[in-house]
């Protein structure tokens, strides 16, 4: 079966839309209501996925077999206009979704979580009269709550 250039382009565009819907649905399922950006904002420079609770990120979604990650990241960075953290969410066929962002932004997020956990430990010590803080077995549910 052969495809013309226009039908390949349409198929790629549809695959991109499916990817954006999948990511928006995934965010919504995990508690962050989201929607596809282009269909609601209408502009070519609007983010692929809009999530009010995560509005400090600019999400670029790519569902392709041969991704040029630098080009995709640069697109997200350019579209963010220096106002948001650029993020590329990408997937190849038969693989899991992956996220790419700048290491400094990733470490900022880790530091934020770490500081919140430290603050919770200090609060717990205060409330329990100096006894041990957060139970390590409960750490995963605590970070989920953050």
Backbone as a ProteinNet text record, in pm:
[ID]
protein_1_A
[PRIMARY]
XXXXXXXXXXXXXXXXXXXXXXXXXXXXXXXXXXXXXXXXXXXXXXXXXXXXXXXXXXXXXXXXXXXXXXXXXXXXXXXXXXXXXXXXXXXXXXXXXXXXXXXXXXXXXXXXXXXXXXXXXXXXXXXXXXXXXXXXXXXXXXXXXX
[TERTIARY]
85.1	0	90	66.1	144.2	53.9	117.2	44.2	104.1	21	70.9	126.5	201.6	257.8	148.4	38.2	-68.8	-136.1	-154.1	-217.7	-122.8	8.5	105.1	101.1	91.1	83.2	-41.6	-154.1	-279.4	-270	-209.3	-194.6	-105.3	2.7	93	21.7	-57.9	-131.6	-232.6	-301.1	-397.8	-327.4	-209.4	-132	-93.9	-56.2	-23.4	-142.4	-259.5	-381.4	-413.7	-399.8	-424.6	-328.7	-203.4	-104.1	-138.5	-179.9	-218	-338.3	-435.9	-553.1	-512.2	-422.8	-377.2	-308.9	-220.7	-151.2	-250.3	-342.4	-442.9	-527.3	-566.9	-645.7	-565.1	-437.2	-348.5	-336.5	-313.6	-306	-437.1	-549.7	-680.3	-702.9	-667.9	-683.1	-601	-483.2	-395.7	-428.8	-541.5	-587.9	-556.9	-508.6	-477.6	-562.5	-684.7	-774.2	-704.3	-709.3	-636.5	-717.5	-672.5	-734.2	-628.2	-657.1	-568.3	-564.9	-447.7	-432.4	-480.8	-439.6	-469.1	-618.4	-690.9	-834.4	-909.3	-853.1	-921.1	-866.2	-737.1	-675.5	-670	-657.8	-663.1	-534.4	-436.8	-313.6	-208.8	-122.8	-18	86.1	101	199.1	139	14.1	-44.6	13.2	18	74.2	-11.1	52.5	-20.6	-122.1	-89.1	-177.1	-187.4	-310.3	-334	-385.2	-318.4	-357.9	-341.2	-452.6	-448.2	-364.4	-369.8	-294.3	-144.4	-105.9	35.5	71.2	16.4	31.6	170.5	262.6	400.8	485.1	422.3	489.4	434.1	519.3	474.3	498	389.3	398.8	400	501.7	510.5	500.8	401.5	378.4	420.5	502.8	550.3	531.2	454.6	434.5	491.7	621.4	690	793.7	830.5	930.2	1072.8	1099.5	1233.8	1226.9	1237	1223.1	1358.8	1363.3	1479.1	1446.9	1498	1462.9	1506.5	1620.8	1668.1	1572.2	1525	1431.1	1299.2	1249.7	1124.4	1137.8	1250.9	1271.7	1281	1351.2	1363.5	1225.8	1140.2	1003.8	928.3	937.8	871.4	929.5	1061.7	1127.3	1082.9	1081.3	1041.1	894	807.7	665.6	638.7	726.5	707.1	739.2	810	843.7	909.6	986.6	1057	967.7	839.9	743.6	712.2	743.4	709.4	827.8	822.1	925.8	893.9	986.1	961.2	974	876.9	873.5	832.1	903	865.1	818.2	696.3	643	643.3	711.6	728	707.9	674	644.7	667.4	729.7	738.1	633.8	602.3	505.9	551.4	455.6	477.9	580.1	586.2	671.5	590.2	645.3	580.8	608.1	523.4	545.7	671.6	745.4	866.3	860	933.4	936.1	1080.3	1101.2	1233.4	1220.8	1307.7	1316.6	1460	1491.8	1625.6	1658.4	1781.4	1821.9	1802.5	1831.3	1815	1669.2	1575.9	1433.9	1394.3	1446.6	1419.1	1468.6	1591.3	1647.3	1571.3	1521.1	1436.8	1314.1	1252.5	1134.3	1170.1	1282.8	1326.9	1353.8	1419.9	1448.9	1320.3	1222	1093.8	1028.5	1025.8	967.6	1046.8	1179	1265.8	1241.2	1231.4	1206.2	1071	970.2	838.7	843.6	916.8	930.1	1005.4	1113.6	1186.7	1095.2	1014.4	922.6	820.8	772	677	743.3	870.5	943.1	956.3	993.6	1007.9	874.6	767.3	635.6	595.8	624.7	591.9	668.5	796.5	876.2	817.7	778.4	719.9	590.7	505.3	375.9	387.3	495.6	510.5	610.9	650	742.5	883.1	926.5	1064.5	1084.3	977.5	990.9	1015.8	1041.7	1077.9	970.4	1013.7	925.5	849.9	852.4	774.9	827.1	738.4	771.4	811.4	928.1	975.8	877	801.7	701.8	590	568.6	462.9	512.8	643.4	701	637.7	610.1	552.3	414.4	330.9	198.7	208.6	310.5	330	366.8	459.7	499.3	385	297.8	178.7	88.2	80.8	-5.5	50.2	180.4	240.7	203.3
-116.8	0	123.5	212.7	336.7	455	557.3	677.8	796.6	891.4	1015.5	1102.6	1204.7	1295.9	1361.6	1397.6	1465.5	1370.8	1243.8	1150.5	1116.9	1113	1091.4	1209.2	1330	1449.2	1449.3	1409.1	1402.4	1297.5	1182.7	1076.2	1123	1194.1	1245	1346.9	1432.9	1534.3	1468.3	1365.3	1292.9	1222.1	1165.9	1100.3	1201.8	1321.9	1428.3	1467	1477.8	1511	1402.2	1274.6	1164	1171.2	1204.5	1217	1326.9	1441.3	1553.7	1516.6	1448.3	1405.2	1304.3	1211.4	1112.1	1179.5	1274.9	1344.5	1424.4	1495.9	1573	1480.3	1366	1270	1211.1	1185.6	1131.6	1231.7	1358.3	1462.5	1468.8	1469	1477.9	1359.8	1240.8	1120.5	1130.1	1193.3	1206.8	1329.1	1395.4	1503.2	1643.7	1657.5	1788.4	1809	1860.2	1876.4	1950.7	1892.2	1944	1928.6	1999.5	1988.9	2019.3	1980.3	2013.5	2163.9	2217.6	2361.6	2421.3	2367.1	2428.1	2434.4	2329.6	2329.3	2432.8	2474.5	2572.5	2713.4	2726.3	2857.7	2899	2800.3	2828.2	2874	2917.2	2967.5	2860	2878.3	2780.3	2779.9	2893.8	2900.5	2869.2	2824.7	2786.2	2650.7	2623.8	2495.9	2378.5	2262.4	2143.5	2098.1	2117.2	2077.3	2194.9	2227.4	2335.6	2275.6	2312.6	2268.9	2388.6	2441.8	2561.7	2540	2420	2392.7	2379.8	2355.2	2342.4	2449.6	2568.7	2672.8	2734.9	2689.6	2736.4	2652.3	2551.4	2469	2500.9	2491.9	2494.4	2353.2	2280.7	2141.7	2132.1	2067.4	2032.5	1880.4	1828.5	1684.9	1635	1530.4	1471.9	1321.1	1270.7	1127.4	1089.1	1068.4	1035.9	927.4	857.7	751.5	806.7	910.9	968.7	1114.4	1136.4	1270.1	1339.7	1461.2	1546.9	1623.8	1573.5	1627.2	1772.4	1808	1946.1	2042.3	2003.2	2087.9	2098.9	1987.2	1988.5	2073.4	2060.9	2139.4	2287.9	2318.8	2458.4	2516	2435.6	2480.5	2513.2	2426.2	2451.2	2574	2589.4	2705.5	2834.7	2833.6	2950.9	2986.2	2884.8	2908.2	2957.2	2922.8	2965.1	3112.6	3171.4	3314.7	3357.1	3266.5	3297.8	3309	3277.8	3292.1	3160	3048.2	2917	2822.8	2711.5	2608.3	2522.3	2516.5	2433	2283.8	2206.1	2062.1	1992.9	1886.3	1802.8	1668.6	1630.5	1498.3	1421	1307.9	1236.2	1086.5	1024.4	881.3	824.6	710.5	631	520.2	458.5	348.3	238.5	185.8	74.2	105.4	231.6	270.3	357.2	380.8	468.1	614	700.5	844.3	882.2	976.9	1026.8	1178.4	1237.4	1382	1429.2	1537.7	1599.3	1744.8	1785.1	1924	1953	2079.6	2121.5	2069.5	2024.8	1969.6	2070.7	2196.6	2295.9	2306.9	2297.8	2301.1	2175.5	2061.1	1936	1945.3	1994.4	2005.3	2107.3	2214.2	2310.2	2239.4	2152.3	2080.4	1984.2	1913	1820.3	1897.4	2012.7	2093.5	2140.3	2179.3	2222.6	2108.8	1991.1	1874.4	1843.7	1844.2	1814.8	1913.8	2041.5	2143.4	2123.3	2084.9	2059.6	1939.3	1834.3	1716.5	1754.3	1833	1879	1958.7	2047.8	2127.9	2038.2	1936.5	1843.5	1767.4	1727.4	1658.7	1747.9	1874.3	1967.6	1988.7	2004.4	2021.9	1898	1781.3	1656.1	1644.8	1680.5	1677.3	1773.3	1890.6	1990.4	1937.1	1876.7	1828.6	1704.2	1628	1504.7	1520.9	1644.1	1668.8	1619.7	1625.6	1589.8	1446.5	1367.9	1229.5	1229.9	1112.4	1104.6	1166	1217.7	1287.2	1191.4	1216.9	1142	999.9	904.4	764.2	740.9	679.1	656.5	575.5	487.1	409.4	498.9	611.4	702.7	812.9	815.8	924	934.1	820	824.6	889.9	854.7	916.9	1064.3	1101.1	1242.5	1322.7	1272.8	1347.3	1353.7	1251.8	1257.7	1371.3	1394.2	1498.8	1637.3	1647	1776.8	1818.5
0	0	0	-91.6	-98	-65.2	-13.2	26.1	-44.6	-79	-136.4	-24.4	-61.7	38.4	120.9	56.2	129.7	228.6	190.9	284.5	399.6	374.5	483.3	580	525.2	609.4	695.5	637.1	712.8	822.5	790	889.4	1004.2	973.7	1077.5	1165.5	1102.2	1176.7	1270.9	1222.2	1305.1	1420.5	1394.1	1499.2	1606.1	1564	1658.3	1744.2	1681.8	1756.6	1858.4	1814.9	1907.7	2025.4	1996.8	2103.3	2201.2	2148.6	2235.2	2321.5	2263	2340.2	2448.2	2412.8	2508.8	2627.9	2600.6	2708.3	2793	2729	2803.6	2890.7	2836.3	2913.5	3028.6	3004.9	3108.1	3222.8	3191.1	3293.7	3372.5	3299.8	3363.7	3457.1	3410.8	3491.8	3620	3612	3729	3815.1	3785.5	3870.9	3824.1	3700.4	3643.8	3518.1	3533.7	3417.6	3303.3	3185	3069.4	2942.6	2839.3	2707.3	2602.2	2479.5	2368.4	2351	2325.3	2315.2	2185.7	2073.9	1944.6	1919	1956.1	1927.9	2010.6	2123.5	2207	2189.6	2163.8	2147.2	2000.8	1913.6	1771.7	1706.7	1782.1	1723	1707.9	1608.2	1583.9	1694.8	1765.8	1873.3	2010.1	2014.8	2143	2184.7	2315.8	2361.6	2313.6	2300.6	2257	2360.4	2488.2	2597.3	2694.1	2733	2828.3	2958.5	3067.2	3200.2	3293.1	3341.1	3425.8	3550.7	3608.4	3731	3705.1	3582.7	3545.8	3443.2	3460.5	3359.2	3353.6	3436.1	3430.6	3335.8	3270.8	3170.3	3031.8	2931.6	2792.4	2737.9	2713.7	2670.2	2517.9	2467.4	2325.8	2319.3	2247.2	2239.9	2102.1	2100.7	1975.2	1979	1883.6	1866.8	1730.8	1726	1601	1626.1	1520.9	1532.5	1538	1463	1458.4	1501.2	1629.8	1685.8	1693.1	1642.4	1665.5	1792.6	1904.3	2034.8	2051.7	1997	2007.9	1936.8	1820.1	1745.1	1821.8	1875.6	1950.5	2076.9	2147.2	2268.5	2234.3	2125.9	2083.5	2048.2	1987.1	1956.3	2085	2185.7	2311.9	2380.5	2376.1	2436.6	2368.4	2236	2158.6	2185.7	2186.8	2211.7	2353.8	2448.2	2586.9	2606.7	2511.1	2513.9	2644.5	2704.5	2827.7	2949.7	2934.8	3043.7	3114	3047.4	3101.5	3086.2	3156.5	3145.7	3024.2	2927	2809	2842	2796.9	2821.2	2692.1	2657.3	2543.5	2598.5	2564.4	2597.9	2467.3	2466.7	2340.2	2357	2243.8	2242.9	2104.1	2100.9	1978.2	1988.5	1877.5	1878.3	1974.1	2047.3	2138.6	2248.5	2290.9	2404	2498.8	2615.3	2714	2680.9	2734	2722.9	2800.7	2746.6	2811.6	2814.3	2908.2	2924.5	2916.8	2842.6	2834.6	2876.2	2966.9	3006.9	3048	3061.5	3098.1	3238.6	3258.2	3387	3499.6	3475.7	3582.7	3625.3	3530.8	3567	3644.7	3603.3	3674	3817.8	3836.2	3970.6	4055	3991.9	4065.2	4121.9	4042.9	4089.2	4201.8	4187.2	4291.6	4420.4	4408.6	4527.2	4594.7	4516.6	4571.7	4649.9	4593.2	4661.1	4787.4	4776.1	4890.1	5004.1	4970.6	5073.4	5139.7	5062.6	5121.3	5214.4	5175.4	5260.8	5387.7	5375.1	5493.6	5585.8	5528.3	5608.4	5678.4	5609	5670.5	5784.7	5767.2	5874	5996.9	5975.1	6086.6	6156.5	6081.6	6139.7	6219.3	6162.4	6230	6361.2	6360.9	6484.1	6588	6542.8	6633	6694.6	6611	6657.2	6745.8	6729.8	6808.7	6921.2	6950.3	7060.4	7032.6	6909.8	6874.8	6832.3	6829.2	6782.3	6633	6579.1	6437	6349.2	6236.1	6142.5	6053.5	5925.6	5827.8	5816.6	5822.1	5804.6	5659	5636.9	5499.5	5416.3	5481.2	5407.7	5354.4	5419.4	5379.8	5286.6	5257.4	5178.8	5040.3	4977.5	4843	4843.8	4942.1	4946.5	4983.4	5061.2	5096	4972.7	4893	4773.5	4673.8	4671.1	4585.5	4628.8	4760.5	4812.5	4783	4761.6	4732.6	4594.9
[MASK]
++++++++++++++++++++++++++++++++++++++++++++++++++++++++++++++++++++++++++++++++++++++++++++++++++++++++++++++++++++++++++++++++++++++++++++++++++

